[in-house]
Amino acid sequence: MSERAASPAAYRVSHLAALESESVFIFREVVAELERPALLFSGGKDSIVMLRLAQKAFAPASIPFPVLHVDTGHNFAEVLAYRDRRVAELRLQLLVASVPEALESGLVREPADGTRNRIQTPVLLDAVEKYRFNALFGGARRDEEKARAKERIFSFRDDFGQWDPKNQRPELWSLYNGRHHPGESIRVFPLSNWTELDVWHYIAREELPLPPIYYAHEREVVERDGMLYGITEHLPLRDGERSFRARVRYRTVGDASCTAAVRSDADTVTAVIEEVAATRITERGATRGDDRTSEAAMEDRKREGYF
């Protein structure tokens, strides 16, 4: 054996492989420590990547927990179609926490502005209690938003589902503490150390299919507050507004009523990677109108029990 082959320095792990390994380890740790986990699945790119990581974590066995979707009733049709198709392909158990049903039952009330992002929280907490989940995998990443950057990989929530950024557990040497009392739960973020560009490189490497709205396409839009919103039944034109057609794509897929598109000609994974590499604003900052209500909008929602 040559000196080069015997040297530890000759072995290299790529950045993407290291991220994948860390995330797989996190999935396995949760299943080992906590008896009732679930994966929050929206049909968006981050939750799609999480599903692939979960597959790898437990192969050749099937994914040993259900996926949970909080359906606001304002989802993009393309994303819902993808969700149902992907769940069927992987033979997963899909649980749907319905905001429309919660509105009918009186659990929540329709906001005056017509957007439903904030009222997802009590619907999610109700599902956590109903199914007795004590761990939820979420696709949040620390590069998305300032409040996300404050959060640990194992994010403790009290028995009201609330998050206290000043009361978090240390995570030294990748040691995760899943201890909790009845009624308490843990949000777990396997993609914490990933960036948007990492996610797209992984999608390219794994050849993961995505909902078509992630790629450039012609769409009827309206410019509102400096952002381009697709016209749908959930986001009609206001008095005095005029729509127009533009070539756009979505960087994130929240509710159609509060998620904007960006002008783009990127209609392939390679083109999207080039576009994301050149941008200097996160996908939430560029396209999520619900994050613009205040500087602390995300942190306020997370304190209430948001993902």
C-alpha positions as CSV (number, residue, x, y, z in Angstrom):
1,M,0.0,0.0,0.0
2,S,1.4,3.4,-1.0
3,E,1.9,6.2,1.6
4,R,-0.7,8.3,-0.1
5,A,-3.3,5.5,0.1
6,A,-2.5,4.9,3.8
7,S,-2.7,8.5,4.7
8,P,-5.9,9.7,6.4
9,A,-5.7,12.9,4.4
10,A,-6.2,10.9,1.2
11,Y,-9.9,10.3,2.2
12,R,-12.2,13.2,1.4
13,V,-16.0,13.5,2.0
14,S,-17.8,16.1,0.0
15,H,-19.7,18.9,1.6
16,L,-23.0,17.5,0.4
17,A,-22.2,14.0,1.6
18,A,-21.3,15.4,5.1
19,L,-24.6,17.2,5.3
20,E,-26.5,14.0,4.2
21,S,-24.7,12.0,6.8
22,E,-25.5,14.5,9.6
23,S,-29.2,14.5,8.6
24,V,-29.4,10.7,8.4
25,F,-27.9,10.5,11.9
26,I,-30.5,13.0,13.2
27,F,-33.4,10.9,11.8
28,R,-32.0,7.8,13.4
29,E,-31.4,9.5,16.7
30,V,-35.0,10.7,16.9
31,V,-36.4,7.3,16.1
32,A,-34.1,5.8,18.8
33,E,-35.0,8.3,21.5
34,L,-38.7,9.3,20.8
35,E,-41.5,6.8,20.3
36,R,-44.0,8.9,18.3
37,P,-42.4,11.1,15.6
38,A,-43.9,12.4,12.4
39,L,-42.6,14.3,9.4
40,L,-44.1,17.6,8.5
41,F,-44.6,17.4,4.7
42,S,-45.9,20.2,2.6
43,G,-44.8,19.1,-0.9
44,G,-42.1,21.8,-0.9
45,K,-38.5,21.2,-1.8
46,D,-37.2,21.0,1.8
47,S,-39.8,18.4,2.9
48,I,-39.1,16.5,-0.4
49,V,-35.4,16.4,0.5
50,M,-36.3,15.3,4.1
51,L,-38.3,12.4,2.7
52,R,-35.3,11.2,0.6
53,L,-33.0,11.5,3.7
54,A,-35.5,9.5,5.8
55,Q,-35.6,6.8,3.1
56,K,-31.8,6.5,3.3
57,A,-31.8,6.5,7.1
58,F,-34.0,3.4,7.3
59,A,-33.5,1.5,4.1
60,P,-34.2,-1.2,3.2
61,A,-37.1,-0.9,5.7
62,S,-39.8,1.6,5.0
63,I,-40.0,5.0,6.7
64,P,-41.2,4.2,10.2
65,F,-43.4,7.2,10.9
66,P,-46.3,9.1,9.2
67,V,-46.1,12.3,7.3
68,L,-48.3,15.2,8.5
69,H,-49.6,18.0,6.2
70,V,-51.3,21.1,7.7
71,D,-53.6,21.9,4.8
72,T,-54.8,25.5,4.9
73,G,-57.1,25.1,1.9
74,H,-55.0,27.8,0.1
75,N,-52.4,25.4,-1.2
76,F,-51.2,25.4,-4.8
77,A,-53.0,22.7,-6.8
78,E,-49.7,21.5,-8.3
79,V,-48.2,21.0,-4.9
80,L,-51.2,19.0,-3.5
81,A,-51.1,16.8,-6.6
82,Y,-47.4,16.2,-6.1
83,R,-48.0,15.4,-2.4
84,D,-50.5,12.8,-3.1
85,R,-48.5,11.2,-5.8
86,R,-45.3,11.0,-3.8
87,V,-47.0,9.6,-0.7
88,A,-48.6,6.9,-2.9
89,E,-45.2,6.1,-4.5
90,L,-43.5,5.6,-1.1
91,R,-46.5,4.0,0.5
92,L,-46.5,6.4,3.4
93,Q,-49.2,7.1,5.9
94,L,-50.5,10.6,5.2
95,L,-52.3,12.5,8.0
96,V,-53.9,15.8,7.1
97,A,-54.6,18.5,9.7
98,S,-57.3,20.6,7.9
99,V,-57.6,24.4,8.5
100,P,-61.0,24.5,6.6
101,E,-62.3,21.8,9.1
102,A,-60.9,23.8,12.0
103,L,-62.8,26.9,10.7
104,E,-66.0,24.9,10.5
105,S,-65.6,23.6,14.1
106,G,-64.7,27.0,15.5
107,L,-61.2,26.1,16.5
108,V,-59.9,29.1,14.5
109,R,-61.4,32.1,12.8
110,E,-60.8,33.4,9.3
111,P,-58.3,36.3,9.4
112,A,-59.5,39.7,8.1
113,D,-56.8,39.7,5.4
114,G,-57.8,36.3,4.1
115,T,-54.4,34.7,4.6
116,R,-54.3,31.5,6.8
117,N,-50.6,31.1,7.6
118,R,-51.0,32.3,11.3
119,I,-54.0,30.1,12.0
120,Q,-52.1,27.0,11.0
121,T,-50.5,27.0,14.5
122,P,-53.5,25.9,16.6
123,V,-54.4,23.4,13.9
124,L,-51.0,21.9,14.1
125,L,-51.0,21.8,17.9
126,D,-54.4,20.2,17.9
127,A,-53.0,17.4,15.6
128,V,-50.0,17.0,17.8
129,E,-52.3,16.4,20.8
130,K,-54.7,14.2,18.8
131,Y,-52.0,11.8,17.5
132,R,-49.8,12.2,20.6
133,F,-46.7,13.1,18.6
134,N,-43.7,13.9,20.7
135,A,-41.4,14.8,17.8
136,L,-42.0,16.5,14.5
137,F,-39.4,16.7,11.8
138,G,-39.5,20.1,10.0
139,G,-37.6,21.4,7.0
140,A,-36.5,24.7,8.4
141,R,-33.0,25.9,7.7
142,R,-30.9,28.4,9.6
143,D,-30.2,30.5,6.5
144,E,-33.9,31.2,5.8
145,E,-34.7,33.8,8.4
146,K,-33.2,35.4,11.6
147,A,-35.5,33.5,14.0
148,R,-34.6,30.2,12.4
149,A,-30.9,30.9,13.0
150,K,-31.6,31.0,16.8
151,E,-33.0,27.5,16.9
152,R,-31.3,24.3,17.9
153,I,-31.6,21.1,15.8
154,F,-33.7,19.6,18.7
155,S,-36.0,22.4,19.5
156,F,-37.9,21.9,22.8
157,R,-41.6,22.9,23.0
158,D,-43.6,23.1,26.2
159,D,-47.0,21.5,26.9
160,F,-48.6,24.5,25.2
161,G,-46.5,23.9,22.1
162,Q,-44.5,27.1,22.7
163,W,-40.9,27.9,21.9
164,D,-38.7,29.9,24.2
165,P,-35.5,31.0,22.4
166,K,-33.8,31.7,25.8
167,N,-34.4,28.2,27.2
168,Q,-32.7,25.8,24.8
169,R,-30.6,22.8,25.4
170,P,-26.9,22.7,24.5
171,E,-25.9,20.5,21.5
172,L,-22.3,19.8,22.1
173,W,-20.5,17.2,19.9
174,S,-23.8,16.4,18.1
175,L,-25.3,15.1,21.3
176,Y,-29.1,15.6,21.2
177,N,-31.3,15.7,24.3
178,G,-34.8,14.3,23.6
179,R,-35.9,14.3,27.2
180,H,-39.5,15.6,27.7
181,H,-42.5,15.3,30.0
182,P,-45.9,14.1,28.9
183,G,-47.5,16.8,26.7
184,E,-44.2,18.3,25.7
185,S,-42.6,17.8,22.3
186,I,-39.6,18.3,20.2
187,R,-39.3,20.0,16.8
188,V,-36.4,18.4,14.9
189,F,-34.7,20.2,12.0
190,P,-32.4,17.8,10.0
191,L,-31.7,20.5,7.4
192,S,-30.6,23.1,9.9
193,N,-27.1,23.3,8.5
194,W,-28.1,23.2,4.9
195,T,-28.5,26.3,2.6
196,E,-31.0,26.8,-0.2
197,L,-28.1,26.1,-2.6
198,D,-27.2,22.8,-0.8
199,V,-30.9,21.7,-1.1
200,W,-30.8,22.3,-4.9
201,H,-27.5,20.6,-5.4
202,Y,-28.9,17.6,-3.5
203,I,-32.1,17.6,-5.6
204,A,-29.8,17.5,-8.7
205,R,-27.6,14.7,-7.3
206,E,-30.6,12.6,-6.3
207,E,-32.7,13.5,-9.4
208,L,-35.6,14.3,-7.2
209,P,-38.9,15.3,-8.9
210,L,-40.5,18.5,-7.8
211,P,-43.8,20.3,-8.3
212,P,-43.6,22.1,-11.6
213,I,-44.0,25.6,-10.1
214,Y,-40.4,25.4,-8.9
215,Y,-39.4,25.9,-12.5
216,A,-39.9,28.9,-14.8
217,H,-43.4,29.0,-16.5
218,E,-45.9,31.5,-17.8
219,R,-48.4,32.6,-15.1
220,E,-50.9,35.4,-14.6
221,V,-49.6,37.6,-11.8
222,V,-50.2,40.9,-10.0
223,E,-47.6,43.1,-8.5
224,R,-48.4,43.8,-4.9
225,D,-46.0,45.3,-2.3
226,G,-43.1,44.9,-4.7
227,M,-43.8,41.1,-5.2
228,L,-45.4,39.1,-7.9
229,Y,-48.4,37.0,-6.7
230,G,-50.1,34.4,-8.9
231,I,-53.8,35.0,-9.5
232,T,-55.8,32.2,-8.0
233,E,-59.2,31.7,-6.3
234,H,-57.4,32.4,-3.1
235,L,-55.8,35.6,-4.3
236,P,-58.1,37.5,-6.5
237,L,-57.4,41.0,-7.9
238,R,-58.2,44.0,-5.7
239,D,-60.0,47.0,-6.9
240,G,-57.8,49.0,-9.2
241,E,-55.3,46.2,-9.7
242,R,-54.4,44.8,-13.2
243,S,-52.9,41.4,-13.8
244,F,-50.4,40.5,-16.5
245,R,-48.6,37.4,-17.7
246,A,-45.0,36.9,-16.7
247,R,-42.4,34.1,-16.8
248,V,-41.9,33.2,-13.2
249,R,-41.0,30.4,-10.8
250,Y,-41.5,29.9,-7.0
251,R,-38.6,29.6,-4.7
252,T,-40.8,28.3,-1.8
253,V,-44.4,26.9,-1.8
254,G,-46.4,28.2,1.1
255,D,-50.0,29.4,0.8
256,A,-51.0,30.8,-2.6
257,S,-52.5,33.7,-0.7
258,C,-49.1,34.9,0.8
259,T,-46.4,33.3,-1.4
260,A,-45.0,35.3,-4.3
261,A,-43.1,34.2,-7.4
262,V,-39.9,35.6,-8.8
263,R,-39.2,36.5,-12.5
264,S,-37.1,33.7,-13.9
265,D,-36.1,31.8,-17.0
266,A,-34.6,28.9,-14.9
267,D,-36.6,25.9,-16.2
268,T,-34.0,23.2,-15.3
269,V,-32.3,22.1,-12.1
270,T,-28.9,23.4,-13.4
271,A,-30.4,26.8,-14.3
272,V,-32.0,27.1,-10.9
273,I,-28.7,26.3,-9.2
274,E,-27.0,29.0,-11.2
275,E,-29.8,31.5,-10.3
276,V,-29.7,30.7,-6.6
277,A,-25.9,30.9,-6.5
278,A,-26.1,34.5,-7.8
279,T,-28.9,35.7,-5.5
280,R,-28.3,37.6,-2.2
281,I,-31.7,37.3,-0.6
282,T,-33.3,34.2,0.9
283,E,-36.3,32.6,-0.5
284,R,-38.5,33.7,2.4
285,G,-37.2,37.2,2.3
286,A,-37.9,37.4,-1.5
287,T,-41.3,35.7,-1.7
288,R,-43.1,35.4,1.7
289,G,-45.5,38.3,2.3
290,D,-46.4,36.9,5.7
291,D,-42.9,37.5,6.9
292,R,-43.1,41.2,6.2
293,T,-45.7,42.1,8.8
294,S,-42.9,42.9,11.3
295,E,-39.2,42.4,12.0
296,A,-40.1,39.6,14.5
297,A,-43.0,38.0,12.5
298,M,-41.4,34.6,12.3
299,E,-40.2,34.6,15.9
300,D,-43.6,35.6,17.2
301,R,-45.3,32.7,15.3
302,K,-42.7,30.3,16.6
303,R,-43.3,31.3,20.2
304,E,-46.9,30.5,19.6
305,G,-46.1,27.0,18.4
306,Y,-45.4,27.4,14.7
307,F,-43.1,24.9,12.9
